[in-house]
Amino acid sequence: TSYKSLVLRASGQDATYSRIRDNVITTLMEQGNTGLSEDRAVIVQAHKQVVVLLNGKYWGVYDFMEKITEHFIAERFHLGNPQSVDLLFGNGNQNCVLAGGGWEDYTEMVEWAGSHDLSDSANYDHICTLMDTENYATYVAAEIIVGNTDSANLKYWRSSELDNKWRWIFYDFCWAMNRDDKNSDAFTSGYRRDFFTRYFDPEGHGTGKAASTVLIRALLQNATFKQMFLEKVALMLNDVFTPEKINAMVDEKQNNIAEEMKYDVDLWDSINYSTWQQHCDNIRAYADHYQEYALKYVQNYFSLSDSEMTSIFGRVTTLEG
């Protein structure tokens, strides 16, 4: 495999914490059964944990990964012409273009969705000609289940060489699967947080509520999409991001760099080795506890009966309320 451009990343916000969050989450998504065919996948960047020597000097542990560009999309989906790709970020306005055009079409689609009743099958069918709704449901379900507090950092694309439908990219999880803290359930960034209410907030989601929620809230008015979304949440919770799989992946990614981190922590002096180990354990704690809270919050948000919960998720939460 060849790559047009690559990124060397110091783990972003996770640089002084675990160093493995992004790797753990994107690898699990990449390996998981999301129910999508390869040509409709919610894709992740190729990534690898590496040690950097700069002009012969030890520079520590980094993430080495593909850069998200039109060439990244073209390579993954076997496109002959990267210039056929429109790639946007954030809310997709004229200031959020990474490649091609398409921002006017995207904003028009979102505005149309927000101003039409998508419970009407004809209106929903129209939106389905513009975007891959199953891809989007998969993406949003995964963002919520991993507790991504930086969910406004999003990218999506389409290609005229394919069906020209918008699809989403799963990336940047240095602020996900966060540790439990002393904040109340409403303000914690850890597993006790209601990430459903947070993601569907009419004022926006992500840091500073910067990302529009018009599209997802409009789509959830449609019974077909709502059911598909709930089934994707169940898939993420019961298959892709199970406690067993998360913990096993934490073990793998932590062990990959365990010896090197002894040198890395001395180099940068921003974290010590035992603290680094504790931050890895914090991800394990998320894995061990998040499911009961996710079940509680999804039932509350969508007003699901216990029988509906059992039908979709296989169980109800053991938590009160």
VENCORUR-V271539 format. One record per backbone hydrogen bond with DSSP energy under -0.5 kcal/mol. NH is the residue of the N-H (numbers start at 1). CO is the residue of the C=O. If there is no record, write none. Layout:
nh=NH co=CO
nh=NH co=CO
This chain:
nh=7 co=65
nh=9 co=7
nh=9 co=63
nh=14 co=11
nh=15 co=12
nh=17 co=14
nh=19 co=14
nh=24 co=20
nh=25 co=21
nh=26 co=22
nh=27 co=23
nh=28 co=24
nh=29 co=25
nh=30 co=26
nh=31 co=27
nh=32 co=28
nh=34 co=32
nh=40 co=37
nh=41 co=38
nh=43 co=41
nh=43 co=168
nh=48 co=64
nh=50 co=62
nh=52 co=60
nh=54 co=57
nh=55 co=53
nh=57 co=54
nh=59 co=52
nh=60 co=52
nh=62 co=50
nh=63 co=9
nh=64 co=48
nh=65 co=7
nh=65 co=63
nh=66 co=46
nh=67 co=5
nh=69 co=67
nh=73 co=69
nh=74 co=70
nh=75 co=71
nh=76 co=72
nh=77 co=73
nh=78 co=75
nh=79 co=74
nh=84 co=81
nh=85 co=82
nh=86 co=158
nh=87 co=85
nh=87 co=99
nh=88 co=156
nh=89 co=96
nh=90 co=154
nh=92 co=89
nh=96 co=93
nh=98 co=87
nh=98 co=96
nh=99 co=87
nh=106 co=102
nh=107 co=103
nh=108 co=104
nh=109 co=105
nh=110 co=106
nh=111 co=107
nh=112 co=108
nh=113 co=109
nh=114 co=110
nh=115 co=111
nh=115 co=112
nh=116 co=112
nh=116 co=113
nh=118 co=116
nh=120 co=117
nh=121 co=119
nh=124 co=120
nh=125 co=121
nh=126 co=122
nh=127 co=123
nh=128 co=124
nh=129 co=125
nh=129 co=126
nh=130 co=127
nh=131 co=127
nh=132 co=166
nh=133 co=131
nh=136 co=132
nh=137 co=133
nh=138 co=134
nh=139 co=135
nh=140 co=136
nh=141 co=137
nh=142 co=138
nh=143 co=139
nh=144 co=140
nh=145 co=141
nh=146 co=142
nh=147 co=144
nh=148 co=143
nh=149 co=147
nh=149 co=175
nh=151 co=148
nh=153 co=150
nh=154 co=152
nh=155 co=169
nh=156 co=88
nh=157 co=167
nh=158 co=86
nh=160 co=84
nh=162 co=159
nh=164 co=159
nh=166 co=130
nh=167 co=157
nh=169 co=155
nh=170 co=43
nh=171 co=169
nh=176 co=173
nh=177 co=146
nh=178 co=189
nh=187 co=184
nh=188 co=184
nh=193 co=190
nh=195 co=193
nh=198 co=194
nh=199 co=195
nh=200 co=196
nh=201 co=198
nh=204 co=201
nh=205 co=211
nh=209 co=206
nh=210 co=207
nh=211 co=205
nh=217 co=213
nh=218 co=214
nh=219 co=215
nh=220 co=216
nh=221 co=218
nh=222 co=219
nh=226 co=222
nh=227 co=223
nh=228 co=224
nh=229 co=225
nh=230 co=226
nh=231 co=227
nh=232 co=228
nh=233 co=229
nh=234 co=230
nh=235 co=231
nh=236 co=232
nh=237 co=233
nh=238 co=234
nh=239 co=235
nh=240 co=235
nh=241 co=236
nh=242 co=239
nh=246 co=242
nh=247 co=243
nh=248 co=244
nh=249 co=245
nh=250 co=246
nh=251 co=247
nh=252 co=248
nh=253 co=249
nh=254 co=250
nh=255 co=251
nh=256 co=252
nh=257 co=253
nh=257 co=254
nh=258 co=254
nh=261 co=257
nh=262 co=258
nh=262 co=259
nh=263 co=259
nh=263 co=260
nh=264 co=260
nh=265 co=261
nh=267 co=263
nh=268 co=264
nh=269 co=265
nh=276 co=272
nh=277 co=273
nh=278 co=274
nh=279 co=275
nh=280 co=276
nh=281 co=277
nh=282 co=278
nh=283 co=279
nh=283 co=280
nh=284 co=280
nh=285 co=281
nh=286 co=282
nh=287 co=283
nh=288 co=284
nh=289 co=285
nh=289 co=286
nh=290 co=286
nh=293 co=289
nh=294 co=290
nh=295 co=291
nh=296 co=292
nh=297 co=293
nh=298 co=294
nh=299 co=295
nh=300 co=296
nh=301 co=297
nh=302 co=298
nh=303 co=299
nh=303 co=300
nh=304 co=299
nh=309 co=305
nh=310 co=306
nh=311 co=307
nh=312 co=308
nh=313 co=309
nh=314 co=309
nh=314 co=310
nh=315 co=309
